[in-house]
Amino acid sequence: MSSATESLESDETASHPEAVSAFTESRVSQVGHVTSRAVHTCLNHPAESSQDVTMATDARGKCHRMSGRLEPPLRAAGVSGSAYLSAVRPRLRPLARAPPNREVGRPSLRTVPNSKPAAMGVDLYYMDLSAPCRSVMLLAKAIGLELNLKVTNIMTGETRTPEFIKMNPQHCLPTMDDDGFKLWESRAILSYLASKYGPAHLYPSDPKERAVVDQRLYFDMGTLYERFGKCVYPLMFGDGKIADNALDNLKEALGWLEGFFGDNQYVAGPKQTVADFAIASTVATIEACELVDLAAYPKLSAWLAACKTDMPGYAELNGQGATAFGGFYKAKVNA
Ligand SMILES: N[C@@H](CCC(=O)N[C@@H](CS)C(=O)NCC(=O)O)C(=O)O
């Protein structure tokens, strides 16, 4: 059984066994299958079933933005889940490319609610150089969530103003404000946004699947990025003293990450999760600094190459910022 089906089971099968067959059957579709939450909406909330189906995942678990009107409450009329999806599927179509975001001249991250819509979009205080910020922007783009991007320059003290400190006393980026709910720590933001606005597989509810995703997130923050930082930050922002073993420690962490893949395509298993977005921004930054030859990690290299082509908006939302970070670091090395 696919993990997509498993996550559906853990969410809804107890009350709606028909959803599993519908979900499995829909995997053969060219279009992709409707996410478990969309199925959930159809089956559990007939009153809401005239809303758009806005997210679908393909057979590899990748997210696609889709739109299509759902039929009136077919379940209420005694129609099974699989018949319901058969009726819905032909109406799914890819959404047109979104217009640029006027505030910062980026592609708009149009709201595509999978559960509840973000009424006014989600505010994100960010800067491109920051890998944690880029991970959040990549995820938002992938799930079609509209972000109100607020460029914030840490170098000129824009996170130290009384207004910013009131919002986030820790004065760090990224900081998110979702209709008054303020959050920082990029990986917590990823999990929150995926849980609230994304398809279930990005942050699975199954305890073991979620634990593996969390392990990867903590590994990214506490080991991989930490060790990377020890290779570059002293030169970029400190006294220039890099510990002798710093690079070997980073290579060791990359070796562990290489091992995490096993036979899987993604960092936390067979499906894309929030951990892919966190680690893609970290590894892209490592690559841009040219500290390590990533070819020594073939699975990691293949995954990063796939992220570059498959993650929507990758070049603009992650590639450019990572390159700028790398340029900053290399300028310090050569100074
Ligand atoms: N673990 C945090 C790191 C946050 C962080 O250190 N952000 C940096 C930019 S990459 C920052 O805002 N530094 C300025 C400050 O802390 O005052 C996350 O992932 O969000």
The ligand as a Tripos MOL2 file, in Angstrom:
@<TRIPOS>MOLECULE
LIG
   20    19     1     0     0
SMALL
NO_CHARGES

@<TRIPOS>ATOM
      1 N1         17.1550   28.1480   13.1500 N.3       1 LIG1
      2 C1         16.6290   29.3720   12.6480 C.3       1 LIG1
      3 C2         17.7710   30.2680   12.1970 C.3       1 LIG1
      4 C3         17.3200   31.6860   12.1290 C.3       1 LIG1
      5 C4         18.4710   32.6210   11.8560 C.2       1 LIG1
      6 O1         19.5560   32.4930   12.4620 O.2       1 LIG1
      7 N2         18.2440   33.5410   10.9600 N.am      1 LIG1
      8 C5         19.2570   34.5140   10.6240 C.3       1 LIG1
      9 C6         19.2470   34.7360    9.1360 C.3       1 LIG1
     10 S1         19.6650   33.2400    8.3200 S.3       1 LIG1
     11 C7         18.9260   35.8070   11.3100 C.2       1 LIG1
     12 O2         17.8040   36.2550   11.2830 O.2       1 LIG1
     13 N3         19.8980   36.4240   11.9680 N.am      1 LIG1
     14 C8         19.7320   37.6960   12.5800 C.3       1 LIG1
     15 C9         19.4840   37.6080   14.0370 C.2       1 LIG1
     16 O3         19.3860   36.4940   14.5830 O.co2     1 LIG1
     17 O4         19.3890   38.6630   14.6420 O.co2     1 LIG1
     18 C10        15.6730   29.0900   11.4820 C.2       1 LIG1
     19 O5         15.8450   28.0630   10.8220 O.co2     1 LIG1
     20 O6         14.7430   29.8610   11.2670 O.co2     1 LIG1
@<TRIPOS>BOND
     1     1     2 1
     2     2     3 1
     3     2    18 1
     4     3     4 1
     5     4     5 1
     6     5     6 2
     7     5     7 1
     8     7     8 1
     9     8     9 1
    10     8    11 1
    11     9    10 1
    12    11    12 2
    13    11    13 1
    14    13    14 1
    15    14    15 1
    16    15    16 2
    17    15    17 1
    18    18    19 2
    19    18    20 1
@<TRIPOS>SUBSTRUCTURE
     1 LIG1         1 GROUP 0 **** ****
